Each structure stands twice: as C-alpha cells, then as structure tokens.
C-alpha cells in the first residue's frame, strides 16, 4: 500500500511525511496526541507494543494506522517495526519518530522537516539542550549529559542530546536502521547506525514538555539512570 496524502487542512500540513509513534499502555493520552498531530501530519503509524489496555483502539479511532506486536518487545523494536512499515508500505521521503506521551511538540517536528528539506539533510536530531525551553532539573541534566558523552564516544558523532526521541529521518537513511537493542539503549544504537551512513545530519532545538504523566511513563530521574546503565553494560 502506498501512502495516500490527506488533503491539506492548513498551510503547514505535511502530507509526504509519516510520524512513527511507539505505543505502550497510553490509552489516556494517545487519542489526543494523535488528533493534535494529525492537524499537521495526517499520516501517522502507531506501533502498539503489546499493550493490555485500549491504546491501540484509541489511536485507531483518532485516525492513526495501527500495527500491533502480540507481546511487549521494547521501544527499540516498536521503532524498528514502524520504520519498516513506512519503508515497505509508503513512498514517503521522510519519517519522524515521535513519542506517544505528549512530551514532543508538533511545531518542532514541522521545523525539523523543513530544516531537512532546505539544508538537504538525511537526519535531524532534536536537542533539548540547544535552548533554554526545556528544564529537566539538575540531576537529570547531569545524567543525560553523561549519556551524551558515552554515546558520542561510542558513535563518533558530536550530539548535544543523545536520548531525544524526536528525529527526522530521510528515506535513504532510514533504510540503514536495524535496531536490535530492546531497552532504552536503542537511542544510542540508532545514532550509531545513522552516523555510519555518512549522510549529512544536524541538530535542532526542541522543547520537551515534562508533565507528571510523562515522568511516570519514563522521563523520571530513575529512568535516566537506567538508560545510563543500559549504555554502560549492554
């Protein structure tokens, strides 16, 4: 099945780009996240990673294509499934990885796609450390900066934010992604794989919106420490 763009509803509608949204136990928010995103990105695929709640149904009702894993395989596996789906089932030149919990801003994704087009970039990584809109707290910042150092040492890239799930990936770069890490270390794995392509990339400032809900779903300091453990001992 090739992508059939939805008619534009506004000047900023992006019809040739698919959002890839890993989804696990997000029934209370995913409907709103998808509906808001579809005002600008009408093409969204949610990969339901073995949820036991109504996440898949809520995403489908909101207008997303839903692909389901029968069991929970981890966010890396969900991203890989979504990327493969876009490459196989659409002719989209770009895809955007986008979190399901509402922490990412659609306006940032729009700006990143525009940057990729205008500067002929294969990858645009979102960074919460290029401006002062995101306030992760001192301890979390230290942990995330340490993760950046580890990732940069292992990948050879020089990112300011290695574990930001908002990324724009051009089709030729996406074809090189083959994620095997089933825990949060996939965020460094995808950086390494995209870096090895030798294709042009850049970072772009984004605002990560921390809420009580997003912290409970994986943006806590403890989760950041777990990411670091994954990086150091995988």
N, C-alpha and C positions, 0 to 999 in steps of 0.2 A: 504494500500500500504506500503510495507516495503522498506527501503532505498536500493538503488542500487548504490554502490560506483562507481564513475567515475574513470577510470584507472589513476594511478598516472602520473603527468606530471613533477615531480621533487622529490628529496629526502625528502623534507619537506611537501609533500602533506599529508593532514589529511583527510582520507576518511570515518572515522567512527564517525565524529562529525558534527553536524549541527549548523550553525550560525542562530540565531533568530534575525531579524532586524525589529524593529518597524519603520514604514514608514508613513510620513505625509508631503505632499507638498515638495518633494525633487527631482523634475524632473531634475533639473540642475546638480545634483551630483550623484544620486543613481546609474546610469549606470556605472560610473567609479568606485564607491565604490564596487559594486558587481563584476565587472570584475576583479579588483585587488584582491579582497578577494578570488575569485574562483580559482586563480592560486595556492592557498594553501588549501583552504576549498571549494571543489567543490560543497558541499551540503549547500545551503542557502535557508531559507524561509523568505520572506519579508511579513509582515502583514501591508497591506495598510489600514490605519485608517481613511477611509472616505475622501481621497484626492480628490480635484476637478481638479487637473492638471494631467499630464501624468506620474506621479510617478510609478503607477502600470505597465504601459506598458514598461517604461524604465527598470524597474527591471526585468521584464519577458524577454525582449529582451537580457538582459545581462546574462541570464541563471538561474535566481532565480525562485523557486516556489513562487507564489504569492497567498496569502489568503487576502480577502478584507472584511472590515467592511463597511456596507452601509452608516453609519454615523460616525462622529468622536466621539470616546469614551474615548480617552486619552491614554497616553503611557502605563500605567499600564494594561489596557485592551488589548492593542496590544501585549504586552509581554505575557500575560496570554494565549491569543489565539495561539501565536507562540509556547509556551511551550507545550500546549495541543496538538497542531498539531504534534510536534516531538514525543511526547509520544504515540500518537494514530497511527500515520502513518509510523513510522520508528522503528527500533530496536536499534537506536544509543545509545551508553553508555554514551555519553556526549553531552551537548549543550553549546553554547557560546552566551550570549546576547551581541549585537554589535550595535552601533549607526549608523544611516544612513547618517550622515552629514560629514563623513570623518575625524572625530577627533580621532578615535581609530586606532591603528597600528596593522596590521595583525601579525607582528612578535611578538608583546606582547601576542596576543591570542595563537600563537603557543607555546610560552614558558610557558604559563599558563596551557595549556592542558598537556604539558609534565610534569609539576610540579604535576598536579593532578594524573597522572599515576604513576610517580616514587615514590610519597610520599603517595599514596593511600588516596587521599583527595576527599571528596564529593563536596566541594566548594572551588574555588579560587577567591577571590575578587581582582580586580585591584585597585591599590592605586597610585595616582599621588603625594603622599607626602612621599614616601619611597626613592626617589632620587630627584635630582635637575633638571631633564629634562623638567618638566612642570613648567611654570611660569604664574600662574593665576593672579598675581597682589595682592598688599597688602590687599585692601578692600575685594576682592573676597575671598582671603585666609582666612580672619577673619570670613566671613560669612560661608564658607564651614567648617571651624574648629568648629564653633558654631553648625552647623548641625551635625557634627560628635559627639559632646558632647551630644546633645539631643538624637540622635539615640542610642548611647551607653548606656545612662541612661535608655532608654525605652526598649532596647533589651537584655541587659546584656552582649553583646559582647564588644570587645575592638578593634574596627577598627580605622585605621588612615584616612580613606576616605570612608564616608558612601554613597555618591551620585555619584559613578562612575559606569557608565552603562556597563563596560566591566567585565563580570563574566563568569567563567566556572562552570557549574553545572552538576554533575553526575546524572544519571537517577534516582537513588533511592532518591536523594534529591529533584529533580525536581517534583517528584510525590507528594511532600508535599506543593508545591506552589499553592496558591489560592488567587490571588491578587484581592482586592476589591476597593482599592484607585484609583480614576480615574484621579487624578492630580499627581504632582511630588512626593507626599508623598509615592507613591508606592515604591520608592527606599528604604525607611526605612522599609516599610511593608515586602518587600522580604527578607531583612536582618533578621527581627524578625522571619519570618516563617522558614527560613533556619537554624537560630540559634536554634530554638526549636526542630529541628530534633535530636540534639545531635551528628550529624555526624561530622567527622573531617573536619576542614577548615583551610585556611591560606590566607594571602595577598601576592600580588606580585607587584613589582614596574612596572608601566606603564607610557607611555608618552602620555598625552592628547594634541593634536595639536589644539591650538586655532587659528582660522582664522577669518577674517571679516565675512565670511559666517556662521561659526558655532556660533559666538557670536550673530549674527542676528537671528539665529534659536533657541536660547535658552541658550547659555552659557554666557549671559551678567550678569553684577552685579545685575541688577534689577531682573532677573530671579532667581538668587541665593537668593535674599531677599524673593521672592515669595515662593521658596521652604521652607525657614525657617518659613514663615507664615503658610504654609500648615502643617508643623510638629507641630507647637505650638498650632494650633487651629483646627486641624482636629477632 
